[in-house]
Amino acid sequence: MSGREASVQALLSGQAWAAFCDDLKSVGAQVLGQDIPGDELTRAEGYRYLTRLLRLSLEKHLEFGDPDYPQFYSLSHETAKIGNDNPDNVYLNCAVDGSLDYLISGNRGSVDYLSIETKAGSFAGAGDMAPTGHVEVNQLQVAANGDFELHVSGRQRAGNWLPMLPGTDSILVRQTFRDRARERPAELRIACLNPRGSSCLEPAEFSAQLGRVVPFVAGTAGLFRQWMAAFARHLNALPPNDQQMCLRAGGDPQIFYHNSRWQLGPEEALLIRFSPPQRCRAWNFQLSNHWMESLDYRYHRISVNSHAAIPGQDGSICIVVSHQPAPGPADGRFPNWLETAGHSNGGMLLRYVAADSYPPVHTRVVALADLLADRVQSP
């Protein structure tokens, strides 16, 4: 029996669907691991996280999984998040095939930082997600009105060109905003220039795609579960990451990452102080939950960036992380105050974009009452 015949038979017999359901049920064990905090919020968010990853995986593999007829979609957004997603970002993804040729066209908008990368593999462990090609919009030929075209292929092209390798299977677009309310996002379209087949649903391929849905959920949850277990070694501190580890998980080569974990008692606050690099395109700091999902930035101030932060007289940045709301605007001592949105623990990340140096980051856990009474020295 050929591979296609086996896939169709699994579909017709119901075996493909039964395997999908059984595998999905087994992924729930990740939420109950001994390394997972036992509080009810973390557990509830863990199960919600799996439903969110399932939504994303269904879109990735079923709805937007055809590299012959690609479309941009978002694999991380306000209600479905992966790997310390940046609250200042709009992410776009699409499926491609390294043996085909593509054309991206559109308008760059007014967003501050726009990078486009080709990648191979996924969080399911099918490859290394380090870039197989990378360009920034400032490196491209762009018309005065912001319009541009970008060829994506394994063969070098004249003009704007984004490389692929034979194993390339996806594109990731990062748009990093200084102020999302004021800047205009890019408008992008993509077309395959040499599609091989029909855009209609192919039963054997659907059966194979269905089989890839749950491994993505399990692989994504498992990878960042391992990261958080490792970050416990430097709780409430922000040392640099292994940058190659970040690249293999889909990071941007122009970004330098400080990932870690935080944990605070009800009456504690975390102080974070650093001096931004002299040359740095942008930076931001964010809070996440234990599943490395950014806290809900729609309703809470859980991040601050180089555009919004207010520095001290010496140019350094001091960030306060607290369970309590920020003091009123009349109290100007703590302009970079972030709230934990009801969480007692989680992840955190400081990232620099296109920086020329990476100064140390100093942290300290203090009593909130001492901080408000000016009995605390800077970390």
N, C-alpha and C positions, 0 to 999 in steps of 0.2 A: 504494500500500500504506500503510495507517494505521500509526501508531507502535506500536500494540498488535500488529498483524499482523507488523511487522518484528521486534519483540522475540520473539514466539513462533517465528517462522521461524528466528531466530538460535539459539534454544534447541533446536529440533527438529533442525537441521542439525549441531549441535555447534560452530557458530561462536562462540557466546557462551562456551563452556567453553575453546575453543582460545585465544580472545583473552585470557581470564583468565589462563591458564597462560603465554602469551607475555609479557604485561605484568608478571606476577610475576617471571619470570626476569630481565627488564631492570632491576628495582629493585635487584638485587644489585650493580650497578655503583656504587651510592652508598657501599658499604663500601670500595671500592678507590680512592676519590678522592685526589688529591694532597694535599688538606688534612687527610686522616685520618692520625693517628699510625700508624706501621707496625709497632708491637709486636704480638705474636701474641695477647695478651689482648684488646686493643682490636678487632682484626679478628674474633676469635671472638665477642666480645660483639656486634659489629655484625651478624653473620649471625643470632645468637640474637635480637637486637632485631627484625629483620625478621620472624622467625617469631612473636614475641610480638605485633607490630603486626598480623600477619595474623590471629592468633587474635582479637584485639580487634575488628578490622574485620569479621570474619565474624559476631561476636556483634552488633556495632552495626548492620550492614546486613541480615543475614539472620535471625538469631534474635530480635532485639529491635527490628526496624526498622519495625514497624507502629504508626503514631500513633493508629490507631483502637482498638487493644488494647495499650496500653503496659504495660511492666513495668520496674521498676528493676533495673539490673545495674551492674557496676563496670567502668569503662573504664580503671582504673589500680589495681593491687593488688600483692601481694608478688611475683608472678611475671610481671607484664606492666605496663610503666610508660611514662609519657609526660611529657616536659617538666619534669624536676626534681620529680617527684611527692613529696609531703610524707610522710615516714615517720610523722608524727603524725596523718595524715588517714585517714579512710575516705571514699571517693568513691562516689557513686551517680549513674547517668545514666539517661535514658530518652528515647525519641522522642516528640515531640508535633507538632501542626500548629496554627499560629497562628490558623486559622479555626475551631477546635473548642474545646470547653470541657472542663475536667478538674477532678477533685477529688482532692487528696492528703489522706490521713488516716493517723493513727498516733499514736505516742508519742515525745516528744522525747528520751527517755532522760536520761542525766546528763552527756552530752558538753559540754565547755566552750563551744565555738563551733560553731554550726550555721547555715549559709547555704544558701539555695535560689535558684537563678538560672534564668531562661529565656535561651536563646541562639539565634543564627542562624548557619548556616554550619559549617564544619569545617576541620580541618587540610588537607583536600584542596583548599582554596582556593575553596570555594563560597560564601564570605561572611565577614563580620566576626564573630568570636566574642565581642566585647564584650557584656555583658549587655543583653538587651532587657527585663529585669525582675529585681529583686533584693530579697530580704527576709532578715532574720535572725530566728531563732526568738524572740529577746527582744522583737521588735517585734510579735509575734502574741499573740492571745488564746489562752491555754493553760490547760487545766483544772488543778486542784491535783495530780492524779495524772500530769500530763504529756501527756494526750491533747489532740489538736488536729485541726482540719480547715483546709485551705487551698484556696480556689478559684483556678484558673489559667485565665485567659481574656483575650481581647482587649478585652472589655467590663468596665468597672469593676463590682465587686461589693461589697456591704456586708460588713463584717467582714473576716476574713482573706482577702487577695487578692494574687495575684502576677500582674503584667501580662505580656502577650505582644504582639508586633507581627505583622503579616501574614506576615513571613518567618521567624518563630520556628519552629525545628524540633527543639529538644532542651531538656532540663532537666539541670542539674548541681547536685548536692548535695555540700557540703563539711562534713564533721564533723571538727573539730580537737580532739584530746585532749591533756590535760596528761599523763595516765598511762593508756595504753590498757589496762593490766592491771586497773585499778580502776574506770574509768568505763564506763557502759553506753551502747552506741550507740543511736541512734534507730531505731525500727521504722516504716517508711513503706510505704504502699500508694498506688497511683494508678489511677484509672479515668477513661475518657473518657465524658462524659455524653451525647454525641450522635454515636456512631460511625456511619459511613456504609455500611460493607460488612461482609462476612463475615470471620471469623477464619481461614478455611481458606486454604491456599496457593493463590495466583493465579499461574499460569505466566508470564504476561507481566510481572507485577511482579517475580517472582523473577529473571527474566532481566535486568531493569533493575537490580535490587539487586546482582546478581553483578558487573555492570559498574562498580559504585561501590566495590567492595572494595579493589582494588589502588590506585586513586587516593588513597584514605585512607592506605594504607601509604606510598606514595611521597611524598605531601604532608607527612605527619607527619615522616618521616625527613629530608626535604629542608628543612623549616622549621627544625628544631633543629640540623641541620648548619650552616645559615647562621648561626644564633645563635652556635654555638661558634666558628666562624671569626671572627666579629666580636669575641667575648670575648678572642681572642688578643691584642688591643691592650692589655689590662690584666691580663696573666697574674699570678696570685698576689696580685691586689688585689681589693677589693670596692666599687667605686663603685656609686651608684644606677643602676638600669635606666632606660631610657625606659619610664615607667609605662604610657603608651598602647600601646606595643608589647606589653606584658604583657597588657593588657586584650584587645587584638585576638586574642591567642592563648589566650583563655579564662580570664585571671586574674580574681581577685576584687577589686572596687573598694575593699574595706575593707583590702586587703593591700598593703603597700609592699615592693618587691622589689629586692634586690641580687644579681644573677646574675653569675657570672664563671667563670674557669678556674683550675685549679691544676696545678702540675707540680713534682715534687720528686725529687732524686737519692736514692740509697739511704741516705745518712747525713745527710739534711737534714730539717728540720721547718719547718712554717709556723705562725707565731704570729699570732693574730687577736685584737684588743682593741677593745672598744666599750663605751660606757655606754648601756644601754637607755633609751629615752624615759621620762620621768616617768609619762606616761599611755600605757599600751600593754596591750591585751587579752592578747596573747601574742606571743612571738617564738620562732623556731627557726632553727638553722643546720644544714645538711646537706652531705654529700659525695655526689657522683654520678660516674658514669663518663663517658666521652667522648660517649656517646649521650644524656646527660642523663637516665639512669635512676638513681634513688637506689641507692647501694651496698646490698648485701644486709643489711638491718637485722635480719633474723631471727637472724643469727649473729655480727654485728660491731657495735660501737658506732660508728656513722657519723654520728650527729646528736645534738644537745643542744637543749633548749628552756628556756623561762623557768621552768618548774616544777622541772626537774631540775638546772639549772646552779647552781654555787656561785660567788657573786661574791667579788671581792677586798674588802679593807677599805674602799676608796673607792667601792664599789658597781659598779665596772666588771667586765666579763666578759673573761677571757682564755681562749681556746681554743687547744689545741695539736693540730696535724694531723701525724701521723707514720706511717711504715711500721712502726715498732716497737710492740709492745704497751705499754700504759700501765704506769708503775711500780706497784709493789705498794701496797696500801692504807695501809701504814705511811708511805709518802711522800705527804704531803698537799699538796705544792707545786703539783700539776697536776691538779686535780679534773675539769677539762673537757677531757680528753684523748680524741681521736678517732683511729681507725685507718683506713688507706687500703685495707684488705682486699686487698692484693696488687697494687694499681694504682699506676702511676707518674704518672698524669695523669688529669684528668677535669674535671667541672663542680662548682660549689659555689654555694650560695644561702643568703643570710640574708633572712628575711622578718619584717616586723612586722605584726601584726593590730591594726587600729583604734588606731594610735598618733597622738599629737599633734605629734610632731617626729621628725626622722630624723638623729640624730647621725652624724658621720663614723665610718668603720670603718678602723682602722689595722692594717696587715699587715706582716710581715717574715719572710723566709726566713733561717733560722739553721742552724748546724751542730748536729746533735743532741747531740754530745758536749759542746759548749759549754753547751747548754741544761741538760743534766743536771748539769753541774759548776758551775752558777750563774754562768757567765761571760757571760750575755746580759742586756741591758737590755730592758725592755718596749718594744714598738713604739709 
